[in-house]
Amino acid sequence: MPIPTPPLRKDAARNWEHIVAVARGLVDRGEPLHLNDVARRAGLGVGTVYRHFATPEALLETVAAPCLEALVAHGEQAKEDADAWAALEGFLYRTVEAQVTDASLAPVTAAARDALPRTTELKAALFESGTALLRRAHEAGVLRRDVTAADLVPLMCGVAHAVDVHHATAPASARSNRLGTAHRYLAALLGGLHA
């Protein structure tokens, strides 16, 4: 059982929130996270940032945590849906939406090692939900039998990558609707997966 950490003092909690907000802005703009740069942009001492986050990976995982937590909560809710296909479909839509709208998610989920134990827990819970939903869809006979749990992550990453490629090469007028493109591509994929 983990040892509970004492709550942060108000000034330390404010600093933590400010650091995370600055990092969120950098990630959203596609800029790399360097702790010294985060400290400069946050107007804080480098030591303050390092006291809260030992590595850039720990900071990135903290930025991604709310998205992962929301996906885990959605996965738990989806498991309660009586319609196995609707549950799996809704879970996959929510997952791909998160991938194309939250720039912190892909590098955190793709990392071979996690900096924070909480990240490991969230990723395991997310994979467990996907596996359970896939198993239910197989049992209900609504999903192709040759699709396995190991296929889910690469398929979702493939859709997100296809959206990135499409929007990198599309005319400027067509680049704004990443979510619409993701929905179209996922619908096409699901059409091929439905039994």
N, C-alpha and C positions, 0 to 999 in steps of 0.2 A: 504494500500500500504506500503511495507516495506521501512524503511529508508535506503538509500544507505550508505554503509560503506566506509569510505575514503580509498584510496589505501594505502597499506603498504609501509613503507620506504624500500629502497633497501636492507638494512641489515636484516630487519624483514622479507621481502619477501624471501630472501635467506634462512633464518632460517626455515621459514614455509615449503619451498620446501624440505629442507634437512630432517626435521622431518618426512614429509610425505614419502620421499624416504626410510628412515630407517624403518618406520612402514610397508611400502610395502614389504620390504625384510623380515621382521619378519613374516608377514602374509603369504607370499609365502612359507616360510620354516615351516609353521604350528606352530609357536611359539606364545604364548599369548602376547597381548599388555599391558604392564605396563608402565605408563608414566615415572616413574623414570628410568626404564631400557632403554626406548627410549632416554631419555635425556643423559644417560651415553654413549650409543652407538653412539649418534649423536655428542657427545663432547660439549654439551650445558648445561647450568644450568637448573635445574628442573623448576625454575620459568619461564624461557623462554618457555619451552614446555607447561606449564600450562596456560600461557598467550594466547597461540594460541589454545589450546585444553583443555577444562575444564575436560573432562572425556576420558577414553580409547574408549568409544563408539563413541564419537564425532570424534576421530581420525580414528577409523575404518570406519565410514561412509564417511569420507573425502577420505580415500583410495579407497573405493568402488564407489565413485561418478562418476569417468570417465566411468566405466563399465555401471553403471545405465544410465548415459546420452546417451551413445552409443546405449543401448537397446531401450530407449525411442525414439531416432531419427530413429532407424530401424523400430519401431512400427508405427511411423507416416508415414514413407515411405511405409511400407507394406499396410497401409490403402488405398493408391493410386493405388495399383495393381488391375487390373480389374478381375483377376482370383482369386476368393475367396479362393479356396483350396490352391493354390500356395502361396497366401499371408499369410494364417494361418500357413502353413507348414514351410515357410521361417522364420517366426517370432519364431516359436517353436524351430526350429533348432538353430537359433541365441541365443535364451534364454538358451537352454541346453548347447551349446558350452561355453557360458559365465559362467554357473554354474560349469563346469568341468575344466575351465582354470583359473578362478579368485577366489581364496580362500576367498576373502573378501565378495563376493556376498551372499553366503548362510546365514551366521550369520546376515547380515544386513537385508536381505529380510525376515528372519524368526523372527526378533525381534518384540515383541509386541508393543514397544514404540520406537520412534526415538529420538535421541539426537539433531538432526538438522532439522529445518523446510524444508530445501532443500531436505533432504532425504524423508520426507513425501510426498513432491510434486512429486518427481521422482517415488516413488513407486506407487502413485495414478495414474500418467500418464501411467506407464507401465501396470497396471491392466486395465485401461480404454482401452488401445490399444488391449490388449488380449481379452477383452470383446467385443469390436467392431468387431474384426476379427472373433471371434467365432459366433457372431450374423449374420455376412455376410455369413459365411459358412453354417449356418443353413438355412438362407433365400435362398441360392443357392441350397440347398438340397444335399450338398456334405459331410455333417458331421452328424453323428448319433444324433438323436434328444435328446437322454437321456444324452448327455454330456453337462454339464453346465459350466459357467464361474468359479464357485467355484471349479470345478474339475481340472482346468488347473494347478494351483500352486502345488497341491499335486502330480499330474501326472508328472510334470517336476522335482519336488524334488525326486520323486520315481526313475526316470531315472538316475538322478545324484547320488543318493544313491546306486543304482545298480552298477553304474560304480565304485564308491568307493569300494564297497564290492568285485567286480570282481578283481580290481587291487590290493587290499590288500591280496587276496588269490592266485592270479595268480603267476606263476613262474616269476622270475626277467626278463627273456627275453621277456615276454608278457606284462609287466607293462607300457611300454613307450607310447603306443598308446591309451591314454584315450579318445581322440577325436574320433578316429575310433570306439571304443566301444560305446561311447555315440551315434554316428550316427546310429550304428546297432540297438541299443536298441530303439531309438526314431523311426526309420523306422518301427520296429515291432509294436510299440505302435500305430503309425499313420495308419498302415495297419488295425488295429482293430477299429480305430475311423472313417475311411473313409466310407461314406455311399455308 
